[in-house]
């Protein structure tokens, strides 16, 4: 019947999370029994893990495993004055603006690309990208393909330090690891 067809169509358009009413349960402060939360991670240092844990795993904080803490540390860049692993740059007062290339929907931001280039230049100047004759893996991640293409163009003269294939969208990097990420 038409009603059954509409019901099936509606069900097919739902994500698995919505099919099992998970967002509704989480909104009510409940943790559905059908979910198993990640407890231990071994891919990032504790300082980075804590940031993610505090934001997304409030009820069941992440534990940083021994493997993540046993990995050698990357030297801290000179611009990270407090020696932290996470460095935020507030661009709200720089007059940064986003635009689209004609006929496309993906955004780019020239100011943010220039800042990413300046950070890469400083990492090279500090010797971090070639530290101990080992190039630390630098990744540049953006939600927008147009931004990635702009950054690739901006950094094309630095391919001995930065692999162009390490510049991409979050989808490209799923499951990948880099020593340093610029987002």
C-alpha positions in Angstrom: 0.0 0.0 0.0 1.0 3.6 -0.3 1.2 4.0 3.5 3.6 1.1 3.8 5.7 2.4 1.0 6.0 5.8 2.7 6.8 4.1 6.0 9.6 2.1 4.4 10.9 5.2 2.6 11.0 7.2 5.8 12.8 4.3 7.6 15.4 4.0 4.9 16.2 7.7 5.0 17.1 7.5 8.7 20.6 7.0 10.0 21.2 3.8 12.1 21.4 6.1 15.2 18.0 7.5 14.5 16.5 4.1 13.7 17.3 3.0 17.2 16.3 6.3 18.9 19.8 7.0 20.1 19.7 10.8 19.8 16.4 10.9 21.7 17.9 8.8 24.5 21.1 11.0 24.7 19.0 14.1 24.8 17.2 12.7 27.8 20.6 12.0 29.4 20.3 8.3 29.0 23.0 6.0 27.6 21.4 3.3 25.5 22.4 -0.2 26.3 22.9 -1.1 22.6 25.9 1.3 22.5 29.4 0.5 23.6 31.5 3.5 24.3 35.2 3.7 23.4 37.1 3.4 26.7 40.7 3.4 25.8 42.5 5.1 22.9 46.1 4.6 21.7 46.4 7.1 18.9 47.0 10.4 20.5 48.8 11.9 23.5 46.9 12.4 26.7 46.6 16.1 26.4 44.8 15.8 23.0 42.7 12.9 24.2 41.6 14.8 27.3 40.3 17.6 25.0 38.2 15.1 23.0 37.1 13.2 26.1 35.9 16.3 27.9 33.9 17.4 24.9 32.4 14.1 23.7 32.9 11.4 26.4 31.7 13.3 29.5 29.9 10.4 31.1 32.6 7.8 30.3 36.0 9.6 29.9 38.5 8.2 27.6 41.6 6.5 29.0 44.9 7.0 27.1 46.6 3.7 26.7 50.3 3.0 27.3 51.0 2.8 23.6 50.0 6.4 23.0 52.1 7.6 25.9 55.1 5.6 24.9 55.4 7.2 21.5 58.3 9.6 21.2 57.3 13.3 21.6 57.6 15.7 18.7 59.7 18.8 19.5 57.5 21.8 20.4 57.5 24.6 17.8 58.7 28.0 18.9 55.3 29.6 18.4 53.8 27.3 21.1 54.9 29.5 23.9 53.4 27.3 26.7 54.8 24.1 25.2 51.3 22.7 24.7 50.4 20.0 22.1 47.3 21.9 21.1 47.7 25.4 19.7 44.6 27.5 19.0 44.6 30.6 16.8 41.7 32.9 17.2 41.1 34.6 13.8 37.8 36.3 14.7 39.4 39.8 14.7 41.4 39.3 11.5 38.5 40.1 9.2 38.8 36.6 7.6 36.1 35.8 5.1 35.0 32.7 3.2 34.1 32.5 -0.4 33.2 30.0 -3.1 34.7 29.6 -6.5 32.2 30.5 -9.2 29.7 27.7 -9.7 31.0 25.6 -6.8 29.7 25.0 -3.3 33.0 24.3 -1.5 34.3 27.2 0.6 37.8 28.6 0.9 39.3 31.2 3.2 42.5 33.0 2.1 43.4 34.2 5.7 43.2 30.7 7.1 45.3 29.3 4.3 47.9 32.0 4.8 48.1 31.2 8.5 48.4 27.5 7.7 51.3 28.4 5.4 52.9 30.5 8.1 52.7 27.6 10.6 54.2 25.2 8.1 57.0 27.8 7.4 57.7 28.0 11.2 57.7 24.2 11.6 60.3 24.0 8.8 62.4 26.9 10.3 62.3 25.2 13.7 63.6 22.0 12.1 60.6 20.1 13.3 59.5 18.7 9.9 63.1 17.3 9.4 64.0 16.7 13.0 66.7 14.0 13.3 66.6 13.4 9.6 63.1 12.0 10.0 60.2 14.1 8.5 57.4 14.2 11.0 54.1 13.6 9.2 52.3 16.9 8.8 48.6 16.8 7.8 46.4 19.7 6.8 42.7 18.9 7.3 39.7 21.0 6.3 36.0 20.3 5.8 36.2 22.0 2.4 37.9 20.7 -0.7 38.4 24.2 -2.1 40.3 25.1 1.1 42.5 22.0 0.7 43.2 22.9 -3.0 44.2 26.5 -1.9 46.6 25.2 0.7 48.1 22.7 -1.7 48.8 25.6 -4.1 50.2 27.7 -1.3 52.6 25.0 -0.2 53.6 23.5 -3.5 57.1 24.8 -3.2 57.6 22.9 0.1 57.0 19.4 -1.2 60.4 18.3 0.2 58.8 18.9 3.7 55.1 18.5 3.1 53.6 15.7 1.0 50.7 17.2 -1.0 48.7 14.0 -0.4 48.7 14.9 3.3 46.4 17.9 2.6 42.8 16.8 2.4 39.3 16.8 3.9 38.4 15.0 7.1 36.9 12.2 5.1 40.2 11.5 3.4 42.0 11.3 6.8 39.5 8.9 8.5 41.6 6.2 10.1 44.9 7.9 9.2 47.5 9.3 11.5 49.8 12.2 11.3 52.3 13.5 13.9 51.1 17.1 13.4 47.7 18.3 12.2 46.7 21.8 11.1 42.9 22.1 11.0 
